[in-house]
């Protein structure tokens, strides 16, 4: 079982190295690729790279009570507990619902024997050379990597929400 300190440690040690160039689309689904890089705690110069996708459904206008019932499909217990803490804090201010689906079958894991700095640099170069505008490179905590990924998605929602709210207002939906 994870303590609140474990959650805070994972959240505080999540660093987005490369953020997606695009935000969550207001009137359609959006798919983001992520590379989550973490050091193995019991190995020197042993790094794990997780490569996968997060799918964001079209944002929906909801009441705070509806938001409180947010479900995270495919996430483990640690991420569920973190989401519950967020729900309690945001219950009275949320007006948009962002639906994310996380499919673990899309995630691959590779272990690399190198420094984390070198692995991050190579991954950033790969994203830049592949011209992947919907990709993110994230440095996180290995054991609580799902919490790190959820932190990234919450930040992505924060970056996207202003534009999404503006789009809803312009169309007279708010």
N, C-alpha and C positions, 0 to 999 in steps of 0.2 A: 504494500500500500504506500502511496506517495503522500508526503506531508505538504503542507502549504509552502514550506521553505523550498521543497523540491520544485514545485510549480514556479515560484518566484525566480529560482535559480535558472530554470529553463527559459522563462520569459526574458529575464534580464540578460541572458547570454545568447539570445537570438539576434543575429546581425544579418540584415539584408545587404549583400555585397552588390548585387545587380538586381534592380527592380524591373518588373515588366514595363515596357514603354507604354503599353496600352492599359487602360483601366477597364473595369467591369462594364460591359455594355448595358445601357439602360433598357433597351427594348429587344434583347435577344440573349441567348446563352453565350458564354465566353469560356474558353479553355486556356489554362495556363500550364506551362511546363515548369517543373522545379527541379533544382539540383540542391539537395540538402547535404552539406558537408559537415562531418563531425569527427573529432578525435576519439579513438578508443581509449578509455580511461586506464586500462591495464597494459597497454602496449606503447612503446616509444616509436614515434614516426609511423604509426598505423592509423590510417584514416579511412572512414567509410563514406562513400558517395551514394546517396539515394537519388534516383532519377525517376520521376513520375509525373502525373498530371493531376490537376485539380480542375473540376468543371464547376463553373458558377452559373446557376440558372438566372433567368431574367429577374431583376429585383422586383419585389411586390410591395405595395403599400399595406401595412398591417397595424393593428393596435398593439400597445405594449403587452397585453395579455396573450395575444397570439404569438408574439416574439418569445415570450417566456416558455413556449412549448417547442422551441427549436430543437430539432433532432439532428445529430451528426451521424450520418451513415458511414460505417466502416472504420470509425475512429475507436480507439481503445478507451479504457476506463480513465486513464490519466487525462486525456483530452476532454472527455465528458465532464470530469470534475472541474477542469479549468473553464469550460463553457458555462457550467452552472454558476461559477463565481462571476463571470462576465454578465450573465443574465440578471443576477441580483443587482448588480451595479447599474445596469443600463435599462432596467425595466420601465422607467418613466420617460426615457428620452428617445427611444427607438421609434422610427416611423417607416423604415424600409426593411424588408426582409430579403436577405441574400441567401439563396439556397446553394449550398456547396455539396457536391458529391465527391467523395474521395474513394477511389477504387484501389485497394491494395494490390490487385492483380496487375495494375499499371506500374507498380513500383519495382525497380530493379535495384539491387545493392551490389556495390563493388568495393572491395577492400584494396587499398593502395598503400604501399610501403614508401612513404615520402613525408616531408613536412606538410603541415596543413596549409601553410602559406603557398607552397609550390602547387599543391592540388587546387587550391582556390584560384591561383593565377592561371593554371591550365584550363580550368573549367570556364573561367571568365573569357578567356581567349576563344574557347570552343563556341560559346554562346555568341560572341561578337562575330566570329568568322562564319557561323552558320546562319547569321541574320535571323535570329529567333526573337522577334519583338515581344512575344508573350512568354518569355522565359525569365526565371528568377534564379539567382545563385544565393543561397542562404547558408550561413554558418550557424550551427546549433549544437545542442547537447545530445550525445549519442543515445543514452538510455531514454530520454524524454523527447525524442525527435518529433513525435506527433504533436506535442505541446508547442514545440518550435514552429511546426508547420501551421498549426492553428493560429499562433500569434501572427505569422506572416499573413494569413487570410484575413484576420481581423484588421490588420494595418492596411491591407489592400482595400477592404471595404471602406475604411476611413478615408483613404485617398480618392475613392470613386464616388462616395456618397454625395458630395457637394454637386458634382456634375450631374449625377443621377436625379437628385432632388430638383435641380434646375430644369432638367428635361421634363420631369413630371409637371412642374409648374407651368412651363411654356405650353404644354398641351392641355392645361386646365385640369389636371388630375389631382392636384393638391390645393 
